[in-house]
Amino acid sequence: MVWILAVASLSYCHTIGKLTSPGLTRLLAILPVISLFFFLPLNLTTIFLGGPSSFFLAWLANFKLLLFAYGKGPLSTTPPICIFHFIPLACLPIKFRKVENKIKSGSSASAPKGQKSPFNYAIKALIFATSLHVFHNKQYIHPKIILFLYLIYMYTGLELVMALVASLARAFLGVDFEPQFDEPYLATSLQDFWGRRWNIMVSRILHPTVYDPVRSISRRVIGKRWAPLPAVLASFLVSAVMHELIFYYIGRTKPTWELTCFFLLHGVCLAVEIMLKQAFDGKWKLPAAVSGPLAMTFVAVTGVWLFLPSLLVRCEADVRAYRDYQAFTEFMKNVSNFVKANSLLNQ
């Protein structure tokens, strides 16, 4: 019912886009849908359904609809996109990639940039599969090692979910999609990690909704050179608020603000990194072999310190995920038994 309402609401928004011009009138017409998308995830209590749905609806869809209200973002195209593309593009973490025509020759076309091989996803699936064994035996493993492993499982799980969503959309829509992650563990700096490698769709949706407006305002006050700094801080603050909201949907507990501290700390450190790069003006910088491990160590340490406590202690994500897994396994067993019983009766 949640997703039926979401699809119906997005169909309404598509129609509103045809009947109104970008601006306040379209925004007022779409605001009830935006309010509804903040409410809908409250009707989902499982982590595997509630977590992704809250991210897709309350964050991505709402931000894209805000842009759409003013004729911006991926939903505003010339000519307007059809409703069958509008709905998945609005509520899923996807961006259509322009697919060039293949050369009509015997040579095989190269894979699109950033597209990963099935082997890459298979390795990550095997890594994520070990999470069940670790969960059952976590009392025998050092807590710090558990937290580090959970960081890996969080990344691999997110990438697999995003890849699955994109694959299903690709199969039904027949278009290619850009990847959502670009091997973030290979980042050479915080700027590279957050801006180009980690959850690329979030970065692209925060840019036009938060970063660009704040930078434009800051440029008039502090000048073009330093305008990106408050824009970066504002983007991380909004990201912190949205993460707190999504974690509330998952755990239904009051925020303890470790998440906010995590993102504000990274926002400040990223702003300092940008300042240093501008101060040295490219004349001196650390080698990637040094800056990369330093950046990833910082991400891992702060993630274990500030991010994971909200996920594991406040939301009990691992316990809820295992409970969902048990319920799904029991459901599939009942379905199998039902099918076997019907087949025996029909013989």
N, C-alpha and C positions, 0 to 999 in steps of 0.2 A: 504493500500500500504506500509506503514511503516513496518508492521509486516511481510508482504510477502517478502519484501527485507531483513528483519532480518533473517527469516527462510532460504531464499536462500543463504545468506552470511554464515550462520552457517553450512549449508550443504557443502558449498565450503571448510570451515575450517576443517570439518570432513574428507573430501577427501584429503586435504593437509596433515593432520595428518598421513594418510596412505602412502603418497608418499614421505614424507620427514622425516628426523631424527630430534629430538629436537636440537635446536640451532639457529644460526643466519639465516640460510636459511629459516627455518619455520617461524621465526619472520618476515622476510622481506615479505614472502608470505601472512602473516596474517595482516600486518600493514594497507593495504587498507581497510580491514573490520573494524579495530579499528577506523580508521578515519571516516568511514561511520557511525559508531555507535555514534560518537559524533555529527554528522550532523542530523541524522534521527529525534531525538526528537524535532528539530526546526520546523518540519512540523505538530506538534500537538499543538493545542492552548487551549484545555480544560484541566482543572486541574485534572480531574478524569482519563483521558487518558494520558496526557502529563507528569504528575507527576510520576506515576508508571513506565511508559515506559522509561523515562529518567533515573530513578534509575536502572531499569533492564538492559538497553542497555549500556548507557554511563559509568555506574559504574561497576555493577556486571559482565556483559558479557565481557567488555573490560579487567577487571582485571583477570578474569578466562582465557581469551584468551592469555594474557601475560604469565601466568603460563603455559598454554598448549604449548606455543611456545618453552619452555625449558623443557618440559616433566614433569611438576609438576602440582599440583592442582587436583581438582575433575574430570577434563576432561581427564586426563592422567591415564589410568588404564591398567592393564595386565590381560587378553586380552583386547583390545580396546572395549569400549562400542558401542553399535549399534547406528545408527543415530537417531532413535526414542527416545533414552534416552539422546543422546548427546545434541540435540537442547534445550529441556526444562531445562536440567541441566546447560547449558551454560547461558541462559538468564533469568532464573527465580530464585527467592530466596529460593531454595530448596536444600536439601542434602539427598540423598537416605539413608534410614536406613536399616541396615541388619535385615531382618525379620527371626527370628528363627522358625524352624518347630514346629508346635503345637503338643502337646502330644496327642496321639490318645487314650484318655481316657475320661471318663465322666466329669472330672473336667474342668472348664472353665479356659482359659489362662488369665493371668493378663495383664492389659493394658500396652503398652510400656511406658518406663520412659519418663515423660515430656508431654505425650499426654493428652489433656484436654477434658473434657466432653462437649457434646452439651449444657448442662446447663450453663457451664462457658461462652461459646460464646454467648448464648442467653442473659445472663445478660449484657454482653458488648455491644451487639447489641441494647438492650433497652436503655442503657446509651447513646450510640451514637445517637440514634433516637431523644433524647431530644435536640440535637444541633439545629434543625430547629426551635423549639419553642424559644430557647434562642436567636437565631439570630434575630427573629422577634421582640423580646422584649428587646434587649440589651441596648436600650436607658434608660430603667427603672432600669437597674442593675448596680451596682458599677463597674467601669472599672477593678479594681483589681480582683474582683470576676469573671468577664468575662474572663480575661486572665487565671485565674486558671482553669476555666471550659474548656477553649480551650486547655489547656495542656492535660486534661483528654480525650477530644474528639480526639486530635491528636494521643494519644497512642491507644485508643480503635479502631479508624479508621484504623491505620496502622496494628494493629494485625488482624482485621477482613479482610482487603485486603489480607494480607499474608496468612491467613487461607483459604480464598476463592481460591486463586491461587493454594495452595497446595492441596486442596480438588479436584479441577478440574483436576489437573495433576494426582492425585491419581486415580481418576475415569477412566482416559484415559490410564494410564500407568500400573495400577494395582500394584503399589509399595507403600510402606509406607515412610513418610517423617518426618524428625525431626522438631519440632516446632521452630518458629523464635523468639518468646518471651517466657521468663520463669518468669512470674509474677514479672516484674521489681520493683514494689512498695514494694516487700518483701526483697529487697536488704539490706545487712548488712553493706556495704561499697561502696565507689566509684569503687573499683576494682571488687567487686561482681556485681555491676550494669552494668558497661561497658563491663566487660570481660565475664560474664556468663549469664546475664539476658536480656540485651537490644539488640535487633536486632542482634541475634547471628550470622547470616550469614555474616554480615558486619565485625564483629570481626574476623570470621574465614578466610575471604578473605584478610583482612588487615595483618593478622599474617604472611602468607608466602610471601606476596608481599612487605611489608614495615617493619614490626616489626623484623622478623628474619634476613633479610640482614643488617639492621642498628645495631642490637644487635651484629651480627657477627663482623662487622667492629669496633664497640665500644669496644668489648672485647679485641681487640689488643691494644687499646689506654688507656682505663681506667680500664681494668680488668673485670673479670667475675662478681664480686659482684655488680658493679654499671652499667654494660652494659645495663640492661633493661631500665634505666632512659631515655637516648636519644632515645631509640627505641620507648618508650611510647610517647614521645613528637613528634617524626616524624610521628607516626601513627595518632595522633590527628591533626597534621598539614595537612596531606593528606586528612583526613576525612573532615576537614574544607573546603579545596579547592573543594572537590567533592560536599559538601552541597551547597557551593556558586554557583557552576555550575548548580546543579539541581534547585535551587531557581531562577536562571536566566532563565532556560527553562520554569519554571512555570509563572514567572512574566514579563519576557523580560525587566527587568530594571537593571541598573548597580548596582553592589554590594555596600553595605554600610559598610561591614566588621564587623557588630555585630556578625554574625555567626562565623567568624574566631576568634573573641575575646572569644566567648562562648567556642569553642572547645579547644583553647589554654589555657584558664583558667582551664578547666577541666583536660587537659593534665598535666599542672603544678601541680595542686592539687593532681592528681593521683600519679604523680612521688614523691611528698612529702609524700603521704601515704605509698608508697612502701619503701621509705627511712626510715620512722619511724618504719615500721614493721621489716625491716632488722636491724635497730639499737637496737631495743629491743629484736630481735631474738626470738619472740614468748613468752618471759617471762612475758610480760604484754600487755594487750590489753583491749579496752573498751568492755563491754558486748554488745551483739548484740541488746538488747533492747534499748541501748543508741546510738550506732554507726549507726544503721539502720535509725531511725528517723532523725538523724543529716545529714546523706548522702542524704536522700530523700528531706529534707528541702533545702539543698544546690542545688540539681538538680532543684527543683521547683522554687526557688528564682532566680537563674541564668537563668533559662529558660524563666521566665516572663520578666526578665531584658534585656537579650541579644538575645534569640532565637526567641521568638514570634514576636518582632517588625519587623524582616525581613519577617516573614511569613504573618503577618496581615497588616502591614503598607506598606512595600515595594511591596509585591506580591498580597495584597488584597485577600488572599486565601479564606476567608469566603464569600466575595462578589462573587468571581469567582465560588466557589462551589455552591452557591445558584443559580447563573445564569445557570450553567450546569444542576442543578436539575430541574429548570423550563423548560429548553430546552428539557430535556429527558421526562419530564411529558407531554409536549405538543406533542412530537413525538409519545409517546405511545397512546395519545388520538386520534391522526390522524390515527395511525395504527388501533385502535379499530373501529373508524368510517368507515374506508375503508373496514374492514372485515365485519361489519354490512351491509354496502351498497351492497357489493357483495353477501352476503347471501340473502338479500331481492330480488335482481335481479334474483337470481337463483331459487327462489321459484315460 
